[in-house]
Amino acid sequence: MRGIILAGGSGTRLYPVTISVSKQLLPVHDKPMIYYPLGTLMLAGIRDILVITLPRDRPLFETLLGDGSELGLSISYAEQPKPNGLAEAFVIGRKFVGNSPVALILGDNIFYGAGLAELCREAVARKQGATIFAYHVDDPQRYGVVSFNAFTGKAEAIEEKPAEPRSSWAATGLYFYDNDVLDIAASVRPSRRGELEITDVNRAYLERGDLHVCRLGRGYAWLDTGTHDSLHDAASFVRAIEHRQGVKVMCPEEIAFELGYVSADRVLARAALLGKTDYAAYLRRRIRELTDA
């Protein structure tokens, strides 16, 4: 499976901070925001990744992530000049995806919880259809909302930002699809907002009986960092977890080493490049702990 990180958009809700820089490059506590969705794809076992961003920001992402080889990945880049909707990622990334299944994650979404990697790998292993993740929220009218049959527990409807939501389960920004998504996305017509809605893609899978919805219950966190308050909340959450447990949330170098993508020497070389920072010190400490275990 191949992976796409959609890191475009103008981030207008974060103005003036994002006037000159992508919001996905802003820090969430001790890491650039894009490290978190990147780590999620890595935990799913995905190593071929396309980053889609604004033409203005592409050189900055290339400087930060390079070609991915430092993490044992293959990272390439594409541009979305205007925010024409999430489903456009599959139009832009069609050549990259080729004949493979594909995962899409939004560059401003943070996921956390024990068992997250296993849930993602189950979605990767599913040969047919689509898998999306739903999370219980207090303000479902802001999201794509999934409602479920009371008897079977299966998804029966999905609506984009409904005025009167049928449930409080919001579709998060993490999606896994078979290769049919390329043709489905290509057939989607712009909504009243003028965008290619990912909800329309998911509804197409639902209507043919191929949409699997995994509900993230207690013990999982889903953080959307689109506003100043939510960005602060995400940073506070990550800081609290890391200070309490002594391990970092979505550290790509650590994930790459634990999955066998890179050697200890490669991680230590990365730490040396990062200099006298707490992040570099953490990498050195984790390598010692993991190699001594």
C-alpha positions as CSV (number, residue, x, y, z in Angstrom):
1,M,0.0,0.0,0.0
2,R,1.1,3.5,-0.8
3,G,0.4,6.5,1.4
4,I,-0.6,10.2,0.8
5,I,-0.2,13.0,3.2
6,L,-2.4,15.9,2.2
7,A,-0.5,19.0,3.6
8,G,-2.0,21.7,1.4
9,G,-4.5,24.3,2.2
10,S,-4.0,27.9,3.2
11,G,-4.6,27.5,6.9
12,T,-6.7,30.7,7.1
13,R,-8.1,29.8,10.6
14,L,-4.5,30.1,11.9
15,Y,-3.8,33.6,10.3
16,P,-1.6,35.5,10.8
17,V,0.7,32.6,11.8
18,T,0.2,30.7,8.5
19,I,0.3,33.7,6.1
20,S,3.9,32.8,5.2
21,V,4.2,29.1,6.1
22,S,2.2,25.9,5.9
23,K,0.4,25.0,9.1
24,Q,1.8,21.4,8.7
25,L,5.2,22.8,9.4
26,L,4.2,24.5,12.7
27,P,5.4,22.8,15.9
28,V,3.2,20.6,17.9
29,H,5.2,20.6,21.1
30,D,8.6,19.3,20.0
31,K,8.1,18.2,16.4
32,P,6.8,19.6,13.1
33,M,3.1,18.8,12.7
34,I,3.6,16.6,9.7
35,Y,5.7,14.2,11.8
36,Y,2.5,12.9,13.4
37,P,0.6,11.8,10.3
38,L,3.9,10.5,8.9
39,G,4.4,8.4,12.0
40,T,0.9,7.0,11.6
41,L,1.5,5.8,8.1
42,M,4.8,4.3,9.2
43,L,3.1,2.4,12.0
44,A,0.7,1.0,9.3
45,G,3.7,-0.4,7.5
46,I,3.6,2.1,4.6
47,R,6.9,3.2,3.2
48,D,6.1,4.8,-0.2
49,I,4.7,8.2,0.6
50,L,3.5,11.2,-1.4
51,V,3.3,14.6,0.3
52,I,0.9,17.0,-1.4
53,T,1.3,20.6,-0.6
54,L,1.2,24.2,-1.9
55,P,3.8,25.1,-4.5
56,R,5.1,27.8,-2.1
57,D,5.7,25.3,0.7
58,R,7.1,22.4,-1.3
59,P,10.8,23.4,-0.9
60,L,10.3,23.6,2.9
61,F,8.9,20.1,3.1
62,E,11.7,18.8,0.8
63,T,14.2,20.4,3.2
64,L,12.6,18.8,6.2
65,L,11.9,15.3,4.9
66,G,14.2,14.9,1.9
67,D,13.6,11.7,-0.1
68,G,12.8,9.8,3.1
69,S,15.9,7.6,3.0
70,E,17.0,8.8,6.4
71,L,13.9,7.1,7.7
72,G,14.0,4.1,5.4
73,L,11.2,5.5,3.4
74,S,10.6,6.7,-0.2
75,I,9.0,10.2,-0.1
76,S,8.0,12.1,-3.1
77,Y,6.1,15.4,-3.6
78,A,3.3,16.9,-5.6
79,E,1.5,20.2,-5.6
80,Q,-2.1,21.3,-5.0
81,P,-2.2,24.9,-6.0
82,K,-5.7,25.5,-4.6
83,P,-7.7,23.7,-1.8
84,N,-10.1,22.0,-4.1
85,G,-11.1,19.3,-1.7
86,L,-9.6,16.2,-0.1
87,A,-10.7,13.8,-2.8
88,E,-8.5,15.8,-5.3
89,A,-5.5,14.0,-3.6
90,F,-6.3,10.9,-5.6
91,V,-6.5,12.9,-8.9
92,I,-3.2,14.6,-8.2
93,G,-1.6,11.3,-6.9
94,R,-3.0,9.0,-9.5
95,K,0.3,8.3,-11.2
96,F,2.0,7.8,-7.8
97,V,-0.6,5.3,-6.6
98,G,-0.6,3.3,-9.9
99,N,-2.2,-0.1,-9.4
100,S,-1.7,-0.1,-5.6
101,P,-4.2,0.4,-2.7
102,V,-3.7,3.7,-1.0
103,A,-4.0,5.4,2.4
104,L,-4.8,9.1,2.8
105,I,-4.1,11.0,6.0
106,L,-4.6,14.7,6.6
107,G,-1.4,16.6,7.5
108,D,-3.1,18.3,10.5
109,N,-4.5,15.2,12.2
110,I,-2.9,13.6,15.2
111,F,-3.8,10.0,16.4
112,Y,-2.7,8.4,19.6
113,G,-3.6,5.2,21.4
114,A,-2.5,1.7,22.3
115,G,-3.3,-0.6,19.5
116,L,-3.4,2.1,16.8
117,A,-0.8,0.4,14.7
118,E,-2.7,-2.9,14.8
119,L,-5.9,-1.2,13.7
120,C,-4.1,0.5,10.8
121,R,-2.4,-2.8,9.7
122,E,-5.8,-4.5,9.7
123,A,-7.1,-1.8,7.3
124,V,-4.0,-2.3,5.1
125,A,-4.6,-6.1,5.0
126,R,-8.2,-5.7,3.9
127,K,-8.1,-6.5,0.2
128,Q,-11.3,-4.9,-0.9
129,G,-13.2,-1.7,-0.1
130,A,-12.5,1.2,2.1
131,T,-11.7,1.6,5.8
132,I,-12.3,4.9,7.7
133,F,-12.1,5.7,11.4
134,A,-14.8,7.4,13.4
135,Y,-14.4,9.3,16.7
136,H,-17.1,10.5,19.1
137,V,-17.2,14.3,19.2
138,D,-19.3,17.0,20.9
139,D,-19.7,19.1,17.7
140,P,-20.4,16.6,14.9
141,Q,-21.9,19.3,12.7
142,R,-18.3,20.4,11.9
143,Y,-17.4,17.1,10.3
144,G,-18.5,14.3,8.0
145,V,-20.8,12.3,10.3
146,V,-21.3,8.5,10.2
147,S,-24.6,7.1,11.5
148,F,-25.0,3.4,12.4
149,N,-27.8,0.9,12.3
150,A,-29.0,0.4,15.9
151,F,-29.3,-3.4,15.5
152,T,-26.4,-4.4,13.3
153,G,-24.0,-1.7,14.3
154,K,-23.0,-1.2,10.7
155,A,-22.7,2.2,9.0
156,E,-25.8,3.2,7.2
157,A,-25.2,6.8,6.2
158,I,-22.5,9.4,6.0
159,E,-23.2,13.1,5.7
160,E,-20.9,16.1,5.2
161,K,-21.3,18.8,8.0
162,P,-25.1,18.1,8.5
163,A,-27.1,20.8,10.3
164,E,-28.8,18.1,12.3
165,P,-26.4,15.2,12.7
166,R,-27.8,11.7,13.1
167,S,-25.0,10.7,15.4
168,S,-21.9,12.1,17.2
169,W,-19.4,10.0,15.3
170,A,-17.2,12.1,13.1
171,A,-15.1,10.7,10.3
172,T,-11.5,11.4,11.0
173,G,-8.8,12.3,8.6
174,L,-7.4,8.8,8.0
175,Y,-8.6,6.7,5.2
176,F,-7.6,3.4,3.6
177,Y,-8.8,2.4,0.1
178,D,-8.5,-0.2,-2.6
179,N,-7.4,1.0,-6.0
180,D,-11.0,1.7,-7.1
181,V,-10.7,5.0,-5.2
182,L,-8.8,6.5,-8.2
183,D,-11.8,6.1,-10.5
184,I,-14.3,6.9,-7.8
185,A,-12.5,10.2,-7.0
186,A,-12.2,11.1,-10.7
187,S,-16.0,10.8,-11.0
188,V,-16.8,13.0,-8.0
189,R,-18.4,16.3,-8.9
190,P,-17.7,19.5,-6.9
191,S,-20.0,20.2,-4.0
192,R,-21.8,23.5,-3.3
193,R,-18.5,24.6,-1.7
194,G,-16.8,24.0,-5.0
195,E,-14.7,21.1,-3.6
196,L,-14.3,17.4,-4.3
197,E,-15.6,16.0,-1.0
198,I,-14.0,12.9,0.6
199,T,-17.5,12.2,2.0
200,D,-18.7,11.6,-1.5
201,V,-16.0,9.0,-2.0
202,N,-16.8,7.3,1.2
203,R,-20.5,7.3,0.4
204,A,-19.8,5.6,-2.9
205,Y,-18.1,2.7,-1.0
206,L,-21.0,2.7,1.5
207,E,-23.6,2.4,-1.2
208,R,-21.9,-0.7,-2.7
209,G,-21.4,-2.3,0.7
210,D,-17.7,-1.9,0.8
211,L,-17.2,0.7,3.6
212,H,-15.7,-0.5,6.9
213,V,-16.0,2.0,9.8
214,C,-13.7,1.4,12.8
215,R,-14.9,3.4,15.8
216,L,-12.1,4.7,18.0
217,G,-13.4,4.5,21.5
218,R,-12.0,5.3,24.9
219,G,-8.3,5.1,25.1
220,Y,-7.8,6.8,21.7
221,A,-7.2,10.4,21.0
222,W,-7.9,12.2,17.7
223,L,-6.7,15.8,17.6
224,D,-7.5,18.2,14.8
225,T,-5.1,21.2,14.8
226,G,-6.9,23.6,12.6
227,T,-7.4,26.4,15.1
228,H,-5.2,28.2,17.6
229,D,-7.0,26.6,20.5
230,S,-6.9,23.1,19.0
231,L,-3.2,23.6,18.2
232,H,-2.5,24.6,21.7
233,D,-4.5,21.6,23.1
234,A,-2.6,19.2,20.9
235,A,0.7,20.5,22.0
236,S,-0.4,20.3,25.7
237,F,-1.6,16.7,25.1
238,V,1.6,15.6,23.5
239,R,3.7,17.3,26.2
240,A,1.7,15.7,29.0
241,I,2.1,12.2,27.5
242,E,5.8,12.6,26.8
243,H,6.6,14.0,30.2
244,R,4.6,11.3,32.0
245,Q,5.8,8.3,30.1
246,G,9.3,9.4,29.0
247,V,8.7,8.4,25.4
248,K,7.8,10.6,22.5
249,V,4.6,10.6,20.5
250,M,5.2,9.8,16.8
251,C,8.9,10.1,16.6
252,P,9.7,9.0,13.0
253,E,13.3,8.0,13.8
254,E,12.3,5.8,16.7
255,I,9.5,4.2,14.6
256,A,11.9,3.6,11.7
257,F,14.4,1.8,14.0
258,E,11.8,-0.3,15.8
259,L,10.4,-1.4,12.5
260,G,13.8,-2.3,11.2
261,Y,13.9,0.3,8.4
262,V,17.1,1.9,9.6
263,S,20.1,0.9,11.8
264,A,21.1,2.2,15.2
265,D,24.0,3.9,13.5
266,R,21.7,5.8,11.2
267,V,19.6,7.1,14.1
268,L,22.7,8.1,16.0
269,A,24.0,10.0,12.9
270,R,20.6,11.7,12.8
271,A,21.0,12.7,16.5
272,A,24.4,14.1,15.8
273,L,22.9,16.2,13.0
274,L,20.3,17.6,15.4
275,G,23.0,18.8,17.8
276,K,22.6,19.6,21.5
277,T,18.8,19.4,21.6
278,D,16.5,17.4,23.8
279,Y,15.2,15.6,20.7
280,A,18.7,14.4,19.8
281,A,19.3,13.4,23.4
282,Y,16.1,11.4,23.3
283,L,17.2,9.5,20.2
284,R,20.5,8.6,21.8
285,R,18.8,7.4,25.0
286,R,16.1,5.3,23.1
287,I,18.8,3.6,20.9
288,R,20.6,2.6,24.1
289,E,17.4,1.3,25.7
290,L,16.2,-0.6,22.6
291,T,19.6,-2.1,21.8
292,D,20.2,-3.2,25.5
293,A,16.7,-4.7,25.8
